[in-house]
């Protein structure tokens, strides 16, 4: 018996960034989809935009200095989307033992350090933060040097599946500067548009709020266990079109 193939829909997408024009035909299942099923496409779109910006940066004479083994950025407060938090929950649940237990233990240890540092209550109130409060929390979190639970030998152990915001964070300054508390001298690669922000808006299209909900990566397992239900599914082609609408609506240099 031949397995029935899922009908596919082709979505023609276009994005103009400065003087660059990105065009592609993306294939998605021609059915209702949860946003989590779109993550592989979202990641590919993010990779394409990041690669193009890295090439532009190199043409200007600046080289990205991020390398395996320099894990300072993996001790920052990493704001991920809710759909990615659930994805991390599934990723860990699907790991075999003893790896799953090791990763869960690292998450638990990180949460314990948040409690000790008095950061747990602040993070729980993040939906009401001003921009200043967010920046202060980022600084205070970094001072604790809490490693991402997926950091191993100063490198990301889930590099292929890492959150979009991690893909978008690159620097051209010496890697050792990233370990300084004030990040003095750190020169980031400015992304012309942010797929992470577009994904966050796509994750909550009916919220009616200008505030973009997010989850600290270090709290992803805890949050996913408390919020297992995904938003209702939508047609795959509609999700892709809305992702690019969100990107096109971002101000230049977002």
C-alpha positions in Angstrom: 0.0 0.0 0.0 1.4 3.4 -1.0 1.3 6.0 1.7 -0.9 9.0 0.8 1.1 12.2 0.2 0.1 15.4 1.9 -0.9 18.0 -0.7 1.5 20.9 -0.7 0.9 24.6 -1.4 3.6 26.8 -3.0 3.8 30.3 -1.6 5.7 33.0 -3.6 7.4 35.3 -1.1 9.4 38.5 -1.5 11.3 40.7 0.9 13.2 43.9 0.1 15.9 44.8 2.5 17.8 48.0 1.5 19.0 47.4 -2.0 18.6 43.6 -1.7 15.6 41.7 -2.8 14.9 38.2 -1.5 12.5 36.0 -3.5 11.6 32.4 -3.0 8.9 29.8 -3.5 8.2 28.1 -0.2 6.3 24.8 0.0 4.0 24.1 2.9 1.4 21.5 3.6 -1.9 22.5 2.1 -3.8 22.1 5.4 -4.3 23.7 8.8 -1.0 23.8 10.7 0.1 24.7 14.1 2.8 27.4 14.2 5.2 24.9 15.6 5.1 23.0 12.4 6.3 26.1 10.5 9.4 26.5 12.7 11.8 24.7 10.2 10.7 27.2 7.5 11.1 30.1 9.9 14.6 29.0 10.8 15.6 28.8 7.1 14.2 32.3 6.5 16.2 33.5 9.5 19.4 31.8 8.3 19.0 33.3 4.8 18.6 36.9 6.2 21.5 36.4 8.7 23.8 34.9 6.0 23.0 37.9 3.6 23.8 40.4 6.4 27.1 38.5 7.3 28.1 38.7 3.6 27.4 42.4 3.6 29.3 42.9 6.8 32.3 41.0 5.3 32.2 43.2 2.2 32.5 46.2 4.4 35.7 44.7 5.9 34.3 43.4 9.1 34.4 39.7 10.0 32.1 37.9 12.4 34.2 36.8 15.4 31.7 34.3 16.9 33.2 30.8 17.0 32.7 27.5 18.7 34.1 27.7 22.2 33.3 31.4 22.9 30.1 31.0 24.9 29.7 34.3 26.7 26.5 35.1 24.8 25.1 31.8 26.1 25.0 33.4 29.6 22.7 36.2 28.6 19.0 36.6 29.2 17.7 35.0 26.0 14.1 36.1 25.1 12.5 33.4 23.0 9.0 33.1 21.5 6.3 31.0 23.1 6.2 28.6 20.2 9.9 28.0 20.6 9.6 27.4 24.3 7.1 24.6 23.6 9.5 23.4 21.0 12.3 23.2 23.5 10.0 21.3 25.8 9.4 18.7 23.1 13.1 18.6 22.1 14.1 17.8 25.7 11.3 15.3 26.1 12.4 13.4 23.0 16.0 13.1 24.2 17.1 9.7 25.3 18.5 9.1 28.8 20.8 10.0 30.4 21.0 13.1 28.2 17.4 14.1 29.0 18.0 13.9 32.7 21.2 15.9 32.4 19.5 18.7 30.5 16.6 18.8 32.9 19.0 19.0 35.8 20.8 22.0 34.2 17.4 23.8 33.8 16.6 23.1 37.5 20.0 24.3 38.6 19.6 27.5 36.5 16.2 28.2 38.0 17.6 27.7 41.5 20.3 30.3 40.8 17.6 32.7 39.6 15.8 32.2 43.0 19.1 32.8 44.9 19.8 36.0 42.9 16.3 37.3 43.4 15.6 37.3 39.7 12.7 34.8 39.6 10.1 37.3 40.8 11.4 40.0 38.4 11.2 37.6 35.4 7.7 36.6 36.4 6.6 40.3 36.1 8.3 40.7 32.7 5.0 41.5 30.9 4.8 44.9 32.6 8.4 45.9 32.0 9.5 49.1 30.4 12.4 49.1 28.0 14.6 50.4 30.8 13.5 47.7 33.1 14.2 45.1 30.5 17.7 46.4 30.0 18.4 46.5 33.7 17.2 42.9 34.0 19.5 41.9 31.1 22.5 43.4 32.9 21.6 41.8 36.3 21.0 38.4 34.7 24.4 38.5 32.9 26.2 39.3 36.1 25.1 35.9 37.5 26.9 34.1 34.6 24.1 31.4 34.5 25.0 29.2 31.5 22.3 28.1 29.0 21.3 24.5 29.9 22.3 23.5 26.4 25.9 25.0 26.6 28.5 22.2 26.5 32.2 22.9 26.2 31.3 26.6 25.6 29.3 25.6 22.5 25.6 25.2 21.7 24.6 21.5 21.9 21.4 22.2 20.0 22.9 24.4 17.3 20.6 23.2 14.5 17.5 23.8 16.7 18.7 26.9 18.5 16.1 29.8 18.9 15.9 32.4 16.1 17.1 35.2 18.4 20.3 33.2 19.0 20.8 33.0 15.2 20.5 36.8 15.0 23.1 37.6 17.6 26.5 38.0 16.0 29.5 40.3 16.8 32.5 41.5 14.8 34.5 42.7 17.9 37.0 40.4 19.7 35.1 37.6 21.4 36.6 38.3 24.8 34.8 41.6 25.0 31.5 39.7 25.2 32.4 38.4 28.6 32.7 41.9 30.1 29.8 43.1 32.3 29.3 46.3 30.5 30.0 44.8 27.0 32.1 47.8 26.4 33.5 47.7 22.8 31.2 45.0 21.6 30.1 45.6 18.0 27.0 43.7 17.0 25.9 42.9 13.5 22.7 44.9 13.1 20.0 42.8 11.5 17.9 44.8 9.0 14.8 42.9 10.0 14.3 40.5 12.9 12.6 37.1 12.2 12.4 36.5 16.0 10.1 39.6 16.4 8.0 38.6 13.4 7.6 35.1 14.9 6.6 36.5 18.2 3.8 38.6 16.6 2.7 35.6 14.6 2.5 33.6 17.8 -0.1 36.0 19.2 -2.1 37.5 16.3 -5.2 38.1 18.3 -3.7 39.6 21.5 -4.6 43.2 20.6 -1.5 44.3 22.6 1.6 46.1 21.4 3.6 44.1 24.0 5.3 41.1 22.5 5.1 38.1 24.8 8.3 36.2 25.4 9.8 33.5 27.6 13.3 33.5 29.1 15.1 30.5 27.5 16.2 29.3 31.0 12.5 29.0 32.0 11.4 27.3 28.8 10.7 23.8 30.3 8.8 25.3 33.2 6.8 27.5 31.0 6.0 24.8 28.4 4.8 22.4 31.1 2.4 25.1 32.4 1.3 26.2 28.9 1.1 23.0 26.8 -1.7 24.1 24.4 -0.8 25.8 21.1 -2.9 28.5 19.5 -5.4 27.2 17.0 -4.0 26.0 13.7 -4.2 28.1 10.6 -3.7 27.4 6.9 0.0 26.8 6.2 0.1 29.3 3.3 -1.6 31.9 5.4 1.0 31.5 8.2 3.9 32.0 5.7 2.3 35.0 4.1 1.7 36.6 7.5 5.3 35.9 8.6 6.5 38.0 5.6 3.9 40.6 6.2 5.3 41.0 9.7 8.8 41.3 8.3 7.8 43.9 5.7 6.0 46.0 8.4 9.2 46.3 10.6 10.9 49.6 10.5 14.3 49.8 8.8 17.1 48.5 10.9 14.7 46.8 13.3 
